[in-house]
Structures are given as structure tokens and as C-alpha cells.
Amino acid sequence: MNHHGLAKSSTKSTASVAASATFTHEIDTSGFKYLAIDVVYSPFTATTAAYASVLKLQESDSSGSGQADISGMSVTAGAGSTTGASYGAIARFNVDLRGRKRYISVVTSPGNTVAITSDARLAKGESGAVDATTAGVNDYKSL
């Protein structure tokens, strides 16, 4: 049974990431078995061959250092928005954390200057969230 009470969220947003600059979101996965990440790129006005030149996941046992690419967890980004479009692009990663290192990082370089949000949901935790802080959110309600 998937019980949402055993989940935790982590998000990072940057209002403006220049074309070919690097956006990174490190996620501490300690105590969880699964991870789903959505990487959201805002609409942009310039046409481009790809919404990102780099989009991948890395892992490490130490926070902030020793990251190595995770095999099979990189994306060849397709075309994103063009002039007048209302939608940017979204990429999703689903990761089985069993056998993975503790820290998973999203690394991306956009094809154009955009806002980027990385939203991670850790699931199947060893213990359940009991308040907003342990759930990684601003407000927490449970029935």
C-alpha cells in the first residue's frame, strides 16, 4: 500500500537561469525507498533545438561533493517552447533508491534563459511525516 503519510517533499526554484548555466538541486534521500522528481522549465521566447543541453541525475554519499552520474538517468532534451507558447517543458525521473547513494542531485543547463523548479517527492519512508517540517512542506493536513 502506498501511504502518502510516509512521504517528504523537497523543492528548489530559481527565477532566472541563464542559457547554458547550471542549476543543481541536491536531495537527501536518507530513510526513503523511492524518489520522483519533476524538473519544470518556464516558457521562453527564443526558439531552441532543446529545452536543456544537460539534464541528469547524480549521486554521492557526501553532501556537496563526490557526485557521479547515475547510469540511465540522463535525458536528451527535446524541443521546448517557442515564441508565443504558454508552456515550457517538464521532465520526470522515477528512482528506486534501494542500492543508491544517500544524496541525489538534479543537474541541468537550460537551452534558453528560464525559470527552473525541481520538485522532489520521497516516498516509502521508514517513518511518517507528523507535521509540515517533517513533510518538507509549508502546510500539512492529514485525514
DAHUCOR-V31963 format. One record per backbone hydrogen bond with DSSP energy under -1.0 kcal/mol. NH is the residue of the N-H (numbers start at 1). CO is the residue of the C=O. If there is no record, write none. Layout:
nh;co
NH;CO
NH;CO
This chain:
nh;co
6;3
7;4
8;122
9;135
10;120
12;118
14;116
17;114
20;110
21;18
23;108
25;106
27;104
29;102
32;29
33;123
34;123
35;95
36;121
37;93
38;119
39;91
40;117
41;89
42;115
51;78
53;109
54;109
56;107
57;73
58;105
59;68
60;103
65;62
68;59
70;57
73;70
75;55
77;75
85;82
89;41
91;39
93;37
95;35
97;33
100;97
103;60
104;27
105;58
106;25
107;56
108;23
109;54
111;51
114;17
116;14
117;40
118;12
119;38
120;10
121;36
122;8
123;34
125;6
126;31
129;5
135;131
137;132
